[in-house]
Every structure is written in C-alpha cells, then in structure tokens.
C-alpha cells in the first residue's frame, strides 16, 4: 500500500475501471464527499482505494465519483493487485456486509455512526457502515472511553444517542464531560433544576415513545450547554440550540470533524421523524 496523488483527470480514468459488481452509487454520499473536497476539508484516510488483479476498482467508488465532481487533486492510500474473492477482506462487491467487519465492536458501531452524523451538521443522517473506520480513528480515544465506562446492553439512560452526543462534546473538556456522564448514569446528588437531573427525567419520560435519535441528541446537547454555562435547566425543549452551541465550542478550539456554520442543521430539523432510539 502506498500514497498516490490523484488528479481529477486520473480520477476520471479510474471511474472507467470501477468493477461492475460494485454497489449502486449513493448520491448523497458523493455530494457530501465532494463538498468536503471542494472546501479543502478532505484528508488522507486509512481506508485505501483498492484495485484487483485485473486492474478494476473494487473499493473507493464513492470517493472517486466525488473527486471527479469536485475537480480537485486528492491523495489516497492505494492497494493494487488485490485478490477479489468472497473470502478476501477487500472484496467490496454488491453483496458485501460491512457490519460483519464490526462484530468485534459490540455497541461501538452505533455510537460511531451517531458521532459521524453529528460531524455532518445533521444528527439525523444515518452514516454508512463503510464510513465508520474513518470516524472511529478520528474520535477513538473518546469513543473507547465512553463505551468502556458507560455503555450497557440494558435499557438505561445511557443510550447510544446520548453516548454519541457526549463523545461529540468530549474534546471540548474531557474531564467535565466524563463527570457529566457519571452523574447522568448514577443520578447521585442531583437536585431539580440541575441540567443532568432534567435530562435524566426527560429520557425516562421518553422511553418507549420513539421519535428519533436526533431528539435525544438535541436534548443531551441542550443539557450539556446549560452545564457548560453553569445554568439551571427546568425542561428539555426539542431545539438544536444546544447542538449549535457544542459545534461553536468545537470550532473555537479547531477540533477536527466539526461541521462548518454553513453545514449546521437549521431549526426545522426537530420536526422531522427519524429512527427510534435504542
């Protein structure tokens, strides 16, 4: 595997080499990647572009399409002459199941996916499994810490949406967020009006009501904002204000993976229905 600098012209040539058994293109992913590339936000990631022994592209079609659309030069790790058999880890044909490669990460993959959604500026977006390695590497120390200390397969206050929001906020002040998470989990020494107490009560009230993970993300971020600002919080409102505040703090600190102000979701998102929280 080596790093190759790929011009738009070369990427266009690679488009003609994409294996015919690749999955159907997901245009929203291409648009997202292309936007990042145009704005100079794309970085060299560990996931390589892979060519099989016949010179066909068997991994990386979305990135190649995005680069052609963006019209910029991008560097990739590239692997050539990879076998393309069902047993091979680089087999990326239409029938592949990315989730099989994440069976070791019990409980981690949904958290990574939630963090990745928040990085796009829209917590309701469902990130693809193939995006998870990059997201995980960028946030690994925070995801591992939250998963190790607070994840449970039982129905608790610490849902994957809550943990995803906490991981997203953790780079701002790790010790503060861990303390917040500990109090949220135990409920000890909390009084009415404390943002953590309000969040606990709200999560309990919402259990079984559905309505989408993004609502839990918004509620958690709203409580985090009040806690960061040392304010009381009497009730949780379904508004992205807390999420905007967390993004602002991340931008001030230059934290990688933070959406730009332009990409942040608008006030209408809280009216959208999404998948239920777990």
MOTAWO-V593082 format. One record per residue. RES is the residue in one letter. SS is DSSP state (@ for helix, = for strand, . for the rest). OMEGA is omega in radians with two decimals (none if undefined). NEAR is the number of other ideal C-beta (glycine too) atoms within 12 Angstrom. Layout:
res: (RES,RES)
ss: (SS,SS)
omega: (OMEGA,OMEGA)
near: (NEAR,NEAR)
This chain:
res: (X,X,X,X,X,X,X,X,X,X,X,X,X,X,X,X,X,X,X,X,X,X,X,X,X,X,X,X,X,X,X,X,X,X,X,X,X,X,X,X,X,X,X,X,X,X,X,X,X,X,X,X,X,X,X,X,X,X,X,X,X,X,X,X,X,X,X,X,X,X,X,X,X,X,X,X,X,X,X,X,X,X,X,X,X,X,X,X,X,X,X,X,X,X,X,X,X,X,X,X,X,X,X,X,X,X,X,X,X,X,X,X,X,X,X,X,X,X,X,X,X,X,X,X,X,X,X,X,X,X,X,X,X,X,X,X,X,X,X,X,X,X,X,X,X,X,X,X,X,X,X,X,X,X,X,X,X,X,X,X,X,X,X,X,X,X,X,X,X,X,X,X,X,X,X,X,X,X,X,X,X,X,X,X,X,X,X,X,X,X,X,X,X,X,X,X,X,X,X,X,X,X,X,X,X,X,X,X,X,X,X,X,X,X,X,X,X,X,X,X,X,X,X,X,X,X,X,X,X,X,X,X,X,X,X,X,X,X,X,X,X,X,X,X,X,X,X,X,X,X,X,X,X,X,X,X,X,X,X,X,X,X,X,X,X,X,X,X,X,X,X,X,X,X,X,X,X,X)
ss: (.,=,=,=,=,=,.,@,@,@,@,@,@,@,@,.,.,=,.,.,.,=,.,.,.,.,@,@,@,@,@,@,@,@,@,@,@,@,.,.,.,.,.,.,.,.,.,.,=,=,=,=,.,.,.,.,=,=,=,.,@,@,@,@,@,@,@,@,@,@,.,.,.,=,=,=,=,=,=,=,=,=,.,.,.,.,.,.,.,.,.,.,=,.,.,.,.,@,@,@,@,@,.,.,.,.,.,@,@,@,@,@,@,@,@,@,@,@,@,@,.,.,.,.,.,.,.,.,@,@,@,@,@,@,@,@,@,@,@,@,@,@,@,@,@,@,@,@,@,@,.,.,.,.,.,.,.,.,.,@,@,@,@,@,@,@,@,@,@,@,.,.,.,@,@,@,@,@,@,@,@,@,@,@,@,@,.,.,.,.,.,.,.,.,@,@,@,@,@,@,@,@,@,@,@,@,.,.,.,.,.,.,@,@,@,@,@,@,@,@,@,@,@,@,@,@,@,@,.,.,.,.,.,.,.,.,.,.,.,.,@,@,@,@,@,@,@,@,@,@,@,@,.,.,.,.,.,.,.,.,.,.,.,.,.,.,@,@,@,@,@,.,.,.,.,.,.,.)
omega: (3.14,3.11,3.09,3.04,-2.99,3.10,3.06,3.13,3.14,3.11,3.11,3.07,3.13,3.13,-3.11,-3.11,-3.12,-3.11,-3.09,-3.13,3.08,3.14,3.09,-3.12,3.04,-2.97,3.10,3.10,3.12,3.14,-3.13,3.13,-3.10,3.11,3.12,-3.14,-3.14,-3.08,3.11,-3.10,-3.11,3.14,3.11,-3.10,-3.09,-3.10,-3.03,2.85,-3.02,3.04,3.12,-3.07,3.11,3.12,3.13,3.10,3.13,3.04,3.03,-3.05,-3.12,3.12,-3.14,3.09,-3.12,-3.13,3.11,3.13,-3.11,3.12,-3.14,3.10,-3.08,3.06,3.11,2.80,-3.10,3.03,3.13,3.10,3.10,3.06,-3.12,3.12,-3.12,-3.11,-3.03,-3.11,3.13,3.09,-3.08,-3.13,-3.00,-3.06,-3.07,3.11,-3.09,-3.06,3.10,-3.12,-3.11,-3.13,3.10,-3.03,-3.12,3.12,-3.09,-3.06,3.11,3.10,3.12,-3.14,-3.14,3.09,3.13,3.09,-3.14,3.11,3.14,-3.05,-3.13,-3.09,-3.12,-3.13,3.11,-3.12,-3.13,-3.13,-3.10,3.09,-2.95,3.14,-3.13,-3.14,-3.12,-3.12,-3.12,-3.05,-2.92,-3.05,-3.12,3.10,-3.14,-3.12,-3.14,-3.12,-3.10,-3.02,-2.92,-3.12,3.07,3.08,3.11,3.11,-3.12,3.04,-3.01,3.09,3.14,3.09,3.09,-3.12,3.09,3.11,3.14,3.09,-3.14,-3.13,-2.97,-3.14,-3.14,-3.14,-3.03,-3.08,3.13,-3.10,3.08,3.09,3.08,-3.12,3.13,3.12,3.11,-3.12,-3.03,-3.09,-3.06,3.03,3.11,3.13,-3.14,-3.08,3.02,-3.09,-3.12,3.08,3.14,3.11,3.11,-3.12,-3.12,3.11,3.13,3.14,-3.07,-3.06,3.10,-3.10,-3.11,3.06,3.00,3.10,-3.07,3.10,3.09,3.08,3.13,3.14,3.13,3.12,3.12,3.09,3.09,3.12,3.13,-3.14,3.10,-3.09,3.13,3.12,3.02,3.12,-3.06,3.12,3.12,3.07,-3.13,3.14,3.12,-3.08,3.13,3.10,3.09,-3.12,3.12,3.11,3.14,3.11,3.11,3.13,3.13,-3.10,3.11,-3.09,-3.11,3.12,3.13,3.12,3.07,3.11,-3.14,-3.07,-3.08,-3.10,3.12,-3.02,-3.06,-3.04,-3.03,3.08,-3.09,3.06,-3.10,3.11,-3.11,3.07,3.11,none)
near: (19,13,16,22,17,31,19,24,14,22,37,19,17,34,28,17,25,32,30,17,20,29,24,14,21,23,14,20,29,26,21,33,37,28,25,33,31,19,17,13,25,25,20,21,28,19,31,28,40,36,31,28,17,15,18,29,37,37,39,37,36,35,42,38,33,34,36,30,27,29,16,26,19,37,23,35,25,29,28,25,17,27,18,28,14,15,9,19,20,31,27,36,25,15,12,25,16,25,19,15,20,24,13,11,26,15,28,32,35,36,44,41,41,46,48,37,39,48,39,37,33,31,44,32,32,24,34,29,29,32,34,34,27,30,38,35,23,26,38,26,17,37,37,22,25,41,33,19,24,33,32,20,13,12,15,23,38,37,38,39,40,44,48,47,47,50,52,44,42,39,34,32,21,22,13,22,35,25,22,39,39,23,29,39,28,19,22,14,11,25,17,14,18,25,34,39,30,32,44,33,26,30,32,20,18,28,19,12,14,15,26,30,38,38,39,44,49,44,45,51,49,37,47,44,33,30,35,25,19,11,18,18,33,19,20,33,21,30,25,36,28,38,45,29,30,45,38,25,27,34,23,14,18,11,27,21,38,31,34,19,15,13,24,27,30,18,16,13,28,30,18,22,15,26,23,19,35,28)
